[in-house]
Amino acid sequence: MGKGRRRKSKENRIGKMCISGIVFTFLIVMSIQIVNLYKEDQAYLAKEKELSAQLEEATEEQQQLADYEQYTQSQEYIEEVAKSKLGLVYNNEIVFKEQNEEDN
C-alpha cells in the first residue's frame, strides 16, 4: 500500500504542476492581450480626438461658406463688384482717381 500511495501522490503532484503551468500560461497570455487592447484603445481615442477636431473645422468652414453665399446674394456685394471690377458708379457720385507719378 505504501507504493500505491506514493505513486498517486506523485501523479497528483505532476497533475497539479501541469494545471499550475497551464493557468500561469493563460495568465501571461491574458496579460499580453490586456496590454495590447489598452494600446489599441489609446490609439482609437487619439484618432477620435483628431476626427472631432476635423469635424469642428469642417463645420466652421461650412458656416463660413454659407455666410459668404448669403453675402454674395446681397445688394452690397453686387454694388461692390460693379464698382471695383466694372467701374460703374451712381449718377450722383464723383469718382476721384489717384494720379501716378509717371503721368506727371
Contacts in CASP RR format, 6 or more apart in sequence:
PFRMAT RR
TARGET T0000
AUTHOR 0000-0000-0000
METHOD contacts of the structure
MODEL  1
MGKGRRRKSKENRIGKMCISGIVFTFLIVMSIQIVNLYKEDQAYLAKEKE
LSAQLEEATEEQQQLADYEQYTQSQEYIEEVAKSKLGLVYNNEIVFKEQN
EEDN
71 77 0 8 1.000
82 88 0 8 1.000
83 89 0 8 1.000
89 95 0 8 1.000
END
